[in-house]
Amino acid sequence: MLVIGSGAREQALAWRLAASPSVSELIAAPGNPGILGIGRCLPVPADDLKGQARLAREENVDLTVVGSEVQYAAGIVDLFRKEKRLIFGPTAKAARLESSKAFAKRLMTKHRI
């Protein structure tokens, strides 16, 4: 299991995921000191999407979870899918709803939400 990010959200995700009997090893990149007690932290910046994909490939990661919508908006899910890597989250196109207030407002106006 790979968790991408270094904040409190990622620490909470890592803590909960590591508790699952289905998870044999947890890696966080870049991680934080709180994650060190439950998994390995590797110095790949969260915004280095190609580096994260390379890490997932080299470590033979079964599933990746991303903590920040920034990486979703940048297309990390699209990249991982292209490389046939399993990742949880929306594509860049779908993430626009969260990452662009202007897009979200236009969409809601169009659909009378």
C-alpha positions in Angstrom: 0.0 0.0 0.0 1.3 3.4 -0.9 0.0 6.6 0.6 1.0 9.8 -1.2 1.4 13.0 0.8 2.8 14.3 4.1 0.0 15.9 6.0 -2.3 14.9 8.9 -4.8 13.6 6.4 -2.2 11.2 4.9 -1.2 10.2 8.4 -4.8 9.3 9.3 -5.2 7.4 6.1 -1.9 5.5 6.7 -2.8 4.7 10.3 -6.2 3.2 9.3 -5.0 1.4 6.2 -2.0 -0.2 8.1 -4.5 -1.6 10.6 -6.1 -3.7 7.9 -5.1 -7.4 7.8 -5.1 -7.1 4.0 -2.1 -4.6 4.1 1.2 -6.4 4.6 3.3 -3.2 4.2 2.7 0.5 4.1 4.8 3.0 2.3 4.3 6.8 2.4 5.9 9.2 0.1 7.1 11.5 1.3 5.3 10.8 4.6 5.9 12.5 7.9 7.3 11.6 11.3 4.0 10.3 12.5 3.8 7.7 9.7 7.3 6.4 10.5 5.9 4.3 13.4 3.5 2.4 11.1 5.3 2.3 7.7 8.3 3.3 5.6 8.6 6.9 4.4 10.4 7.5 1.1 11.6 10.9 0.0 9.6 11.2 -3.2 7.8 14.6 -3.4 4.0 14.3 -3.6 4.0 16.5 -6.6 6.5 14.4 -8.5 3.8 12.3 -10.3 6.3 10.4 -12.4 8.5 9.7 -9.4 5.4 8.4 -7.5 4.5 6.1 -10.4 8.1 4.9 -10.6 8.1 4.2 -6.8 4.8 2.2 -7.1 6.3 0.2 -9.9 9.7 -0.4 -8.2 8.1 -1.3 -4.9 5.4 -3.5 -6.6 2.6 -1.6 -4.8 -0.8 -3.2 -5.1 -2.9 0.0 -4.3 -2.1 3.7 -4.0 -4.1 6.2 -2.1 -3.6 9.9 -2.5 -4.3 12.4 0.3 -4.5 15.7 -1.5 -6.8 16.8 -4.3 -3.8 18.7 -5.8 -2.3 15.4 -7.2 -5.7 14.3 -8.5 -6.1 17.6 -10.4 -2.6 17.2 -11.8 -3.6 13.8 -13.3 -2.0 11.2 -11.0 -4.8 8.8 -11.5 -4.6 9.2 -15.3 -0.9 8.5 -15.1 -1.2 5.4 -12.9 -4.0 4.0 -15.0 -1.9 4.5 -18.1 0.8 2.5 -16.4 -1.7 -0.2 -15.3 -1.2 0.7 -11.6 -4.2 0.5 -9.2 -5.0 3.8 -7.5 -8.0 5.1 -5.6 -9.4 8.5 -6.7 -10.8 10.6 -9.5 -9.2 11.3 -12.9 -8.0 14.9 -13.5 -11.2 15.6 -15.4 -13.4 14.4 -12.6 -11.2 16.2 -10.0 -12.0 19.6 -11.6 -15.2 19.7 -9.6 -13.1 19.9 -6.5 -10.1 21.8 -7.8 -11.8 24.6 -9.8 -14.4 26.7 -8.1 -15.2 28.4 -11.5 -15.8 25.0 -13.1 -17.9 23.8 -10.2 -20.0 27.0 -10.2 -20.6 26.7 -14.0 -21.6 23.0 -13.7 -24.0 23.7 -10.8 -25.6 26.6 -12.6 -26.0 24.6 -15.8 -27.7 21.8 -13.9 -29.6 24.1 -11.5 -27.9 22.6 -8.4 
